[in-house]
Each structure stands twice: as C-alpha cells, then as structure tokens.
C-alpha cells in the first residue's frame, strides 16, 4: 500500500498500544466498500434499507449517550495554555498524551484496526491535505468513504510526504472517558469512547477546521466554517460567495438555495460548492479562492423536506448512511420530524423502541421518532445543484464573504463593512440569540466569531490577527457583508420570508461588489437603499417593510457595542486594529 516510513511507524505504534487482532487497509475500491457494508449489516451495525426506494442506503443507531459533538470533552492541546485558550478547553500536550495512552492500552483487543488514507480536497490539488485515520469502527470507515476521498490513490499522491495523524477507538463508549483531543503543534487528532460522526470522522471539524485553522495560520491561508455558493447569471457568468453562520441559521438551506420564480424565469441559477467548510487561499491574480475540502454532506435530518430544502432531500436518496432517524418497518425506509406529515404507523424510534407518530410521554408531549441531531451522510455527487467547479483543484474566486446570525431587533437585513479590517470586526463580533426551543431563555446573545467559536485550533485573538494579516496579502479582496434573516415584529413573527427569497439579498450583495448599486452610510456600515432590494412577486412586503428591516436603532447598537467590548475582555491577544474598530463604532453612535 505504501512505503512511507512515517505512516508505517504510526501503524506499528498503534498496534503495539491497542493490540488489534488484524490490520485492514482501506483501498477505496467499491468492491471492498461493499464487503464492509455487508459485514456491518451482518454485525448489526447497519440496517440495509429498501434498495428500490433508497438504493445504497443504510440506517445506523448510536449509543444513547453518544448523539452529538461534545464541546465539553473536546480539547485543544498545546505546550502553552495561552496558545489555545481562553475559548477552547485546554490540556497540556504531554499530560494529554499520557492520559490517552492509558485509555488506548489494549482497547482494540479482538478487533480490526482499519487504516484510512484520506484527502481533504481533490486528490493531488495544491489546496489539499492528506490524513491517515486509524480506527476500530467500520461505521467510521464507511462514513469517511462518503465524506472524504479515500484509498490507494491518496497514498500514491502522499509518497513520502507528511500527513495529519488521526487515531480513534470507540473503546467502551464511556461518557466519562470520552475525549476528542487535537494537537495542532503535532498535526495529530486522537478521539476515544465516541462513535458519533462529529467526534470520530476525523476529517470533518477535527481536521478541516481545528487542525487546518492552525495550519492556515502557519502557512498563510484560511480554514473557515463557511458554505460556498455560486450565483449564475442569465448571461452564463457565475459569481461566488462564502458565508459563515452559527448553527440554526439556515446554512445548508442557503448553500442549496433554489431561486424564487421571478429569478428562475430570467435564467438565474444557484450552485452549491460546499455547505460547511471553506479552505481559502490567495490566488495568483490577487483574489481569494475557496475550495470545499469535503466530498459529502453530514447534514441534520429533522426539518429537511421537499419544501425547506429539496436539493438536500434529493441528495440523501442514494448511497446515504442515516444515523439516529426513525425506521419505517412497513416499507423498510426512514422518517424524521419535519419530513412529511405521515409518520410510520409501524415504526422504530432512534433508540430502537417500537414507535408511531401518536405516542406521548408522561407529560403528554409527543415522543420523537428521530433524535433532534439525527444525521445523513450523503455523497456530494448526488446533489442536484452541485457546482461543476466542485472538483476544481484551484477553487473558485470569491466576490463576497458574508457573516450572519439570528438577531430579533439589532442587525439589519443586510449591511456592508467599510473596509477589510471593519469586515473582520463585523465577523469577530458575530452573535446569535438563542431560541426558546434551544434553552428556554429567549434572546440570550452568544458570541460566535466567524461561526468558529467551537472550531478554532488556537488562540481566538491570534485568529483575528491572522484575518487582519490575510487582508494585507490580498490585492483584490472580496467585500464583506453581514445578513440577518431573523428580524421579528412586535408579536415575534419573522418579517423577512427567508429560504429562496434570500436570493434577493445575495443579488444586492453581488451588485454592490460589481459597483452597480449605491448604498447609505450608517454608523455600522453601508446599508442598501430600500428600493434596491428586489421585492417583485413578494406578498405582503413593501418598500416600507424593507425600510423597517434596514433600520438601525442607535440605542440598541450602543448596547451591542458594550456586549462586544465585554466579549473582547474575555479574550487575550485581541489585535489593536479591532479595538480601534470598536472605538470608531462607539464614536459614530455617539456623534
């Protein structure tokens, strides 16, 4: 498979530590993957679904204590605390290695050790990075084969080169001994006692964001928690946007947006390059270019349906692994809340218990069939709106970077930053208000800079500095915007229709980038003229509605500035440039 001495040494060390009964190399061939699927079904790890309705699709259930990313058990391990904290959980590298060695000792006895060579990004692209994940989980193997490019072709490109080490064992699936540890200084990820995707598919957030953000800082590029989409104009030209949103802000829906009828009729199209992660570098022409390093979508199932996101739904209908959704025993398919109004009469819930849509708990609340964080792992190639640039080794040129959050009153529908550094300030102060569904306390502001709060592999202040440094390298930087689809009226109803109609805001953003529309300067940045937002065909939305959505209340923003200052006070190493931006905002609000 390979003569790379570092790969072979990594495997030998792991064998000596974990004591597996055998080692199997993942070669990426369909023949081998099919044998793995068959084995997983025989061992009760996967359930093979109706192959006529869902060809190549399977269902998996995790342990009930292992259903989501665990931020409290996720560590950035470095020699010095301030290089990782204060946002991240920190552990000193040596101490972390010692602890993990004890947990891994003999943990694969009687099991198979799988060697997964994988490429983040198109195999052989200068944008791409290679990882080797060692795992005892066949579920991980089959998911990594969807989410990344795996197999012999990766080893061929690697040659004698360097790679990111990933070691995983589901061990005993103990919650108390569950750790997801990252060692950015050593290009290493170690995960134990979990079998949930976000904690164990080590190419995903672990490599593509936590390790890659550190690599980006040291090598002069960026790894960001951003979707990438292309808007194709009627003349065939396509312009690209990267956008960062915290969770529950419609990121996947925007990545796979279907334009409203008035745009479709004119010939506009939207293409998805990626729904979650963007690796961004400076191109030879002085613009920023973005690639999606992933090869699949790891999406939340509940709420995905023919109306909310038909492209995502269609993507899941072939070659997909569903995790923790409900099972329909009548036709051997799957179901989740929000899919349709026909829950199975004869179903099994995500815990493996008999279930139907009418069941209630002791308090009279409906018992859910699917876990709220149930997932689909689906091949990107299935996506009806996948961009033809998806495999482009050089990425796509960015016209705009967009930040967004969920704010009931503060942020307008859209505004543009006044400069690159001002845009970094806007991203650094990003926030979302919690919803009642999430916490019971409505409107609590959680700062989530660039939507990277759980994913930066080093000190957040240094991360902001890296953004400022990148701005100096780019001759033709993308313009930076902020959007807010979630302004509400006095009764708490959303004013803006959202979903496909967000195209109308993207249209204005791209017109601004091309210098085709004017804007109004405000204390926070440039806001559209209300008549420049296209509302043709929108019921109940007038120019006055748009004026309301674009309104900036100085008192609310003065409170916001205090919130930003408080947040900066919780960090270390915040660059002076951002403190100056904050002072400038305050001065403008008080003018």
Secondary structure, DSSP 8 states (H G I E B T S, - for coil): ----HHHHHHHHHHHHHH-BSEEEEE---HHHHHHHHHHHHHTTS-EE--TTTSTT-EEE---TT--S--GGGEEEEESSGGGTTTTSEEEEHHHHHHHHHHHHTTTTBTSEEEEEEEEESSTT-TT-EEEEEEES-HHHHHHHHHHSEESHHHHHHHTT---EEEEEE-TT--STT-EEEEEGGGTEEEEES--SHHHH-TIIIIIIIIIHHHHHHHHT-EEES-EEEEEE-TTS-EEEEEEEE-TTS-HHHHHT----HHHHHHT-EEEEEESS-EEEEE-TTSSEEEE---SEEEEE-TT--TTT-HHHHHHTTSS-EEES-EEETTTTEEE-TTS-S---SSEE-TTS-EE-TT-B-TTS-B--SS-TT-EEEEEGGG-TTB-TTTT-TT-EEEEEEEEE---SSSS-SEEE-SSHHHHHHHHHT-EEE--HHHHSSTT-EEE-GGG-TTT-SS-HHHHHHHHHHHHHH-TT--EEEEE-TT-B-TTS-BSS--GGGGHHHHHHHHHHHTT-S-EEEETTEEEE-GGGS--TT-TT--HHHHHHHT---HHHHHHHHHHHHHHHHHSSS--HHHHHHHHHHHHHHH-
